[in-house]
């Protein structure tokens, strides 16, 4: 699962995502080293953070610091176990509205341009100008998303679960909505989508304040 770390770099606040590796209750939390622009970020022992994460329908935050920073056997950080965790219930379901241009390939190997309308950990809703495949059939969805300053390209095997005609306005062409479920997602793909959901939840909360 992704955890967002917020800390000071000079006079600016920097936010980046790390992956939760594990924890021991009351002792500490182990996370991956943050990466910015493809490079490992320098983290000092004793450096303080505000950590945030998203789980289910709630967003959580806690204060912590780096107790140990090491590169053996791989770069990771031991964080202080939080004394207190603050939680906020998110009213919306863990499904995020998006507007991302995608490329979908159906069972007949034909490519289709489409737009992802929303996304969750389990699937997505895409709009296309024509039928891409049959309900129950396979589909491959490829798209790019931006998390913080990093761009990720995902290629996800899917199954078409539903198909409905969208309501068209005078300015819009008729479209077909395809409800998809994601199949056999890698741990990296799950991390990226979780980070996207969390990023959108935090952005929505900040815009309301």
JOZI-V34230 format. One record per helix or strand. SS is the DSSP state (alpha for helix, beta for strand). FROM is the first residue (numbers start at 1). TO is the last residue. If there is no record, write none. Layout:
((SS	FROM	TO) (SS	FROM	TO))
This chain:
((beta	2	9) (beta	12	24) (beta	28	32) (beta	35	36) (beta	39	40) (beta	48	55) (beta	58	70) (beta	76	80) (beta	86	89) (beta	95	105) (beta	111	120) (beta	123	128) (beta	138	147) (beta	150	165) (beta	176	182) (alpha	187	208))
